[in-house]
């Protein structure tokens, strides 16, 4: 596989270094970019999500990345979102009563707390992949389920069932990954998920 150049968005928060190392381990050349102008000739755009959606959206609007990401995805260019990078693709979030980018229909909701289920949902959980909506993304992944590492208090609820790439369970079934065209986004953190996480980044790089 030829080396792919990836632009990793720096929005003032997020786990940039660990995502960069994981992408490089998967075979990418990675450039951290703080403005749309810096993206240059990158083949793919990656949003490494940590932090609150209100702050993230404010920074995206300030830098112009909000419209840039919408245009990038509308042009069917490779995009990968991680954790918050999945959530901000949707219309609205209960976290801070904030609007997202609105690329997909749906809302981001907070997990209900109970005696048995603590919020945030933190740790390893099973991701069950829809192999019919995977292409190369499911390579070397067990369709019966693989374990990936999660850290989140909110989950995506979308009526667009055709974009669902994977489901997980934490008191309720929730969308843990989506795919449409060259857009791929997951709720879990591949960079914290050891060998299978690196394999997933590699699959993403091989998908375009």
HUFENQUI-V687623 format. One record per residue. N is the residue number from 0. RES is the residue in one small letter. PHI is phi in degrees with one decimal (999 if undefined). BURIAL is 1 if it has 16 or more other ideal C-beta (glycine too) atoms within 10 Angstrom, else 0. Layout:
n->N res->RES phi->PHI burial->BURIAL
n->N res->RES phi->PHI burial->BURIAL
//
This chain:
n->0 res->x phi->999 burial->0
n->1 res->x phi->-66.8 burial->0
n->2 res->x phi->-65.5 burial->0
n->3 res->x phi->-100.3 burial->1
n->4 res->x phi->-93.0 burial->0
n->5 res->x phi->-116.1 burial->1
n->6 res->x phi->-97.3 burial->1
n->7 res->x phi->-104.1 burial->1
n->8 res->x phi->-74.8 burial->1
n->9 res->x phi->-98.4 burial->1
n->10 res->x phi->-112.2 burial->1
n->11 res->x phi->88.2 burial->0
n->12 res->x phi->-154.7 burial->0
n->13 res->x phi->104.1 burial->1
n->14 res->x phi->-94.4 burial->1
n->15 res->x phi->-61.5 burial->1
n->16 res->x phi->-66.0 burial->0
n->17 res->x phi->-69.5 burial->0
n->18 res->x phi->-68.2 burial->1
n->19 res->x phi->-60.5 burial->1
n->20 res->x phi->-61.2 burial->0
n->21 res->x phi->-66.8 burial->1
n->22 res->x phi->-64.5 burial->1
n->23 res->x phi->-65.8 burial->0
n->24 res->x phi->-64.4 burial->0
n->25 res->x phi->-82.3 burial->1
n->26 res->x phi->112.3 burial->0
n->27 res->x phi->-90.3 burial->1
n->28 res->x phi->-98.3 burial->0
n->29 res->x phi->-115.7 burial->1
n->30 res->x phi->-120.7 burial->0
n->31 res->x phi->-81.7 burial->0
n->32 res->x phi->-124.6 burial->1
n->33 res->x phi->-107.9 burial->0
n->34 res->x phi->-149.3 burial->0
n->35 res->x phi->-57.7 burial->1
n->36 res->x phi->-62.1 burial->0
n->37 res->x phi->-79.4 burial->0
n->38 res->x phi->-64.9 burial->1
n->39 res->x phi->56.9 burial->0
n->40 res->x phi->-97.5 burial->0
n->41 res->x phi->-59.5 burial->1
n->42 res->x phi->-82.7 burial->1
n->43 res->x phi->-142.7 burial->1
n->44 res->x phi->-117.0 burial->1
n->45 res->x phi->-124.1 burial->1
n->46 res->x phi->-108.9 burial->1
n->47 res->x phi->-91.8 burial->1
n->48 res->x phi->-89.5 burial->1
n->49 res->x phi->-143.5 burial->1
n->50 res->x phi->105.2 burial->0
n->51 res->x phi->-91.8 burial->0
n->52 res->x phi->-66.2 burial->1
n->53 res->x phi->-60.9 burial->0
n->54 res->x phi->-67.1 burial->0
n->55 res->x phi->-64.0 burial->1
n->56 res->x phi->-65.4 burial->1
n->57 res->x phi->-60.5 burial->0
n->58 res->x phi->-70.1 burial->1
n->59 res->x phi->-63.1 burial->1
n->60 res->x phi->-67.8 burial->0
n->61 res->x phi->-62.8 burial->0
n->62 res->x phi->-89.4 burial->1
n->63 res->x phi->87.4 burial->0
n->64 res->x phi->-69.4 burial->1
n->65 res->x phi->-61.5 burial->1
n->66 res->x phi->-70.6 burial->0
n->67 res->x phi->-62.8 burial->1
n->68 res->x phi->-65.0 burial->1
n->69 res->x phi->-58.4 burial->0
n->70 res->x phi->-67.1 burial->0
n->71 res->x phi->-60.3 burial->1
n->72 res->x phi->-69.6 burial->1
n->73 res->x phi->-62.6 burial->0
n->74 res->x phi->-85.5 burial->0
n->75 res->x phi->58.9 burial->0
n->76 res->x phi->-95.6 burial->1
n->77 res->x phi->-61.1 burial->1
n->78 res->x phi->-137.8 burial->1
n->79 res->x phi->-130.3 burial->1
n->80 res->x phi->-112.4 burial->1
n->81 res->x phi->-124.2 burial->1
n->82 res->x phi->57.5 burial->1
n->83 res->x phi->-58.4 burial->1
n->84 res->x phi->-66.7 burial->1
n->85 res->x phi->-81.9 burial->1
n->86 res->x phi->-61.8 burial->1
n->87 res->x phi->-72.1 burial->1
n->88 res->x phi->-74.9 burial->1
n->89 res->x phi->-100.4 burial->1
n->90 res->x phi->-75.0 burial->0
n->91 res->x phi->-153.5 burial->0
n->92 res->x phi->-126.3 burial->1
n->93 res->x phi->-66.7 burial->0
n->94 res->x phi->-70.0 burial->1
n->95 res->x phi->71.0 burial->0
n->96 res->x phi->49.1 burial->0
n->97 res->x phi->-107.6 burial->1
n->98 res->x phi->-83.5 burial->0
n->99 res->x phi->-98.0 burial->1
n->100 res->x phi->-77.5 burial->1
n->101 res->x phi->69.3 burial->0
n->102 res->x phi->-74.1 burial->1
n->103 res->x phi->-122.2 burial->1
n->104 res->x phi->-77.6 burial->0
n->105 res->x phi->141.7 burial->1
n->106 res->x phi->-123.7 burial->1
n->107 res->x phi->-105.8 burial->1
n->108 res->x phi->-116.9 burial->1
n->109 res->x phi->-83.5 burial->0
n->110 res->x phi->-60.9 burial->1
n->111 res->x phi->-73.6 burial->0
n->112 res->x phi->-83.7 burial->0
n->113 res->x phi->-151.0 burial->0
n->114 res->x phi->-64.2 burial->0
n->115 res->x phi->-93.5 burial->0
n->116 res->x phi->-122.3 burial->0
n->117 res->x phi->-90.9 burial->0
n->118 res->x phi->-117.5 burial->0
n->119 res->x phi->-76.5 burial->0
n->120 res->x phi->-74.3 burial->1
n->121 res->x phi->-135.4 burial->0
n->122 res->x phi->125.1 burial->0
n->123 res->x phi->-79.2 burial->0
n->124 res->x phi->-150.0 burial->1
n->125 res->x phi->-81.6 burial->0
n->126 res->x phi->-114.3 burial->1
n->127 res->x phi->-102.3 burial->1
n->128 res->x phi->-94.7 burial->1
n->129 res->x phi->-85.3 burial->1
n->130 res->x phi->-66.8 burial->0
n->131 res->x phi->-78.8 burial->0
n->132 res->x phi->-126.8 burial->1
n->133 res->x phi->-128.3 burial->1
n->134 res->x phi->57.5 burial->1
n->135 res->x phi->-81.0 burial->0
n->136 res->x phi->-66.9 burial->1
n->137 res->x phi->-93.7 burial->1
n->138 res->x phi->-56.1 burial->0
n->139 res->x phi->65.9 burial->0
n->140 res->x phi->-106.0 burial->1
n->141 res->x phi->-76.6 burial->0
n->142 res->x phi->-64.3 burial->0
n->143 res->x phi->-75.5 burial->0
n->144 res->x phi->137.7 burial->1
n->145 res->x phi->-127.8 burial->1
n->146 res->x phi->-92.6 burial->1
n->147 res->x phi->-131.0 burial->1
n->148 res->x phi->-97.7 burial->1
n->149 res->x phi->-115.2 burial->1
n->150 res->x phi->-147.2 burial->0
n->151 res->x phi->-165.3 burial->1
n->152 res->x phi->-110.5 burial->1
n->153 res->x phi->-125.5 burial->1
n->154 res->x phi->-135.5 burial->1
n->155 res->x phi->-86.6 burial->1
n->156 res->x phi->-122.5 burial->0
n->157 res->x phi->-127.7 burial->1
n->158 res->x phi->-81.1 burial->0
n->159 res->x phi->-84.2 burial->0
n->160 res->x phi->-65.7 burial->0
n->161 res->x phi->-69.7 burial->0
n->162 res->x phi->-92.7 burial->1
n->163 res->x phi->-68.1 burial->1
n->164 res->x phi->-97.7 burial->1
n->165 res->x phi->-152.1 burial->1
n->166 res->x phi->-126.2 burial->1
n->167 res->x phi->-138.2 burial->1
n->168 res->x phi->-130.2 burial->0
n->169 res->x phi->-145.0 burial->1
n->170 res->x phi->81.0 burial->0
n->171 res->x phi->-150.0 burial->0
n->172 res->x phi->-76.4 burial->0
n->173 res->x phi->-134.6 burial->1
n->174 res->x phi->-76.3 burial->1
n->175 res->x phi->-105.5 burial->1
n->176 res->x phi->-166.3 burial->1
n->177 res->x phi->-130.0 burial->1
n->178 res->x phi->-150.4 burial->1
n->179 res->x phi->-148.9 burial->1
n->180 res->x phi->58.2 burial->0
n->181 res->x phi->-100.4 burial->1
n->182 res->x phi->-93.9 burial->1
n->183 res->x phi->-139.7 burial->1
n->184 res->x phi->-146.0 burial->1
n->185 res->x phi->-132.0 burial->1
n->186 res->x phi->-81.2 burial->1
n->187 res->x phi->-85.7 burial->1
n->188 res->x phi->-111.8 burial->1
n->189 res->x phi->-58.8 burial->1
n->190 res->x phi->-67.7 burial->1
n->191 res->x phi->-106.6 burial->1
n->192 res->x phi->-111.0 burial->1
n->193 res->x phi->58.1 burial->0
n->194 res->x phi->-61.5 burial->0
n->195 res->x phi->-66.7 burial->1
n->196 res->x phi->-67.2 burial->1
n->197 res->x phi->-63.3 burial->1
n->198 res->x phi->-61.4 burial->1
n->199 res->x phi->-68.2 burial->1
n->200 res->x phi->-60.0 burial->1
n->201 res->x phi->-63.6 burial->1
n->202 res->x phi->-61.8 burial->1
n->203 res->x phi->-60.9 burial->1
n->204 res->x phi->-63.2 burial->1
n->205 res->x phi->-82.7 burial->0
n->206 res->x phi->-85.4 burial->1
n->207 res->x phi->-140.7 burial->0
//
